Amino acid sequence: MDVKEFIANNWKKGLAIIVGAVGLIGAGSFFVDGIKPVEIDGEIMLKSWDRHIYIQKLETVKKSGWTVPKGGRVYDTRWEYKSTERVPSGVDQNGKTCYREESRYATKYYYEIDEWKDNRVKVANNTETINRAGEAPHWPEVNDLQEGSERVGRKTENYEITIKVHGTGELKTFSVNQTAWNLLKPSDCVKVTYGKFTSGRADSVELLD
């Protein structure tokens, strides 16, 4: 087979390899662009905070399992399928062990148990703008717990700034940590760095002159 004949018979394969290579280069470029941080400059128009305290209530729930946790009150038991196991069933003519599958059964317990569940939430929040001062972050008051059946559960807090992007006028809101939030104020000009796929959270905020 001469060179011309070889090229005629294999040009499609060669093209596929070239296209594939270009595709890989493009995918790599997309991946790099995707993880490259984004930077924007803008003026802080407002900053806000919110804090939540979840109030839990003691509730009786029904569950089932192969064991009963401490505090569980069994109201029924049943003999039920639990799993399938491979067990030896002999050897073949070559001396190799053969196996068969067997169903395993066990006692399953049905029980009631008291658990703390989120029932309601207390909220404190505030917003500070260029023309209006804000309150310092604080936790909401909790003074109405039902003794014996309610308790304070998890707490969450969030701090945000909203900036007006220089050049476009677009408003963008970012979550920041409390340390950065405390140092910033409306009218400050800042540079915000964030990930393309995490645009709601600032990786860093830098004050500009």
Secondary structure by P-SEA (a helix, b strand, c coil): ccaaaaaaacaaaaaaaaaaaaaaaaaaaaaaaaabbbbbbbbbcccbbbbbbbbbbbbbbbbcccccccccccccccccccbbbbbbcccccccbbbbbbbbbbbbbbbbbbbbbcccbbbbbcccccccbbbbccccccccccccccccccbbbbbbbcccccccccbbbbbbbcaaaaaaccccbbbbbbbccccccccccccccc
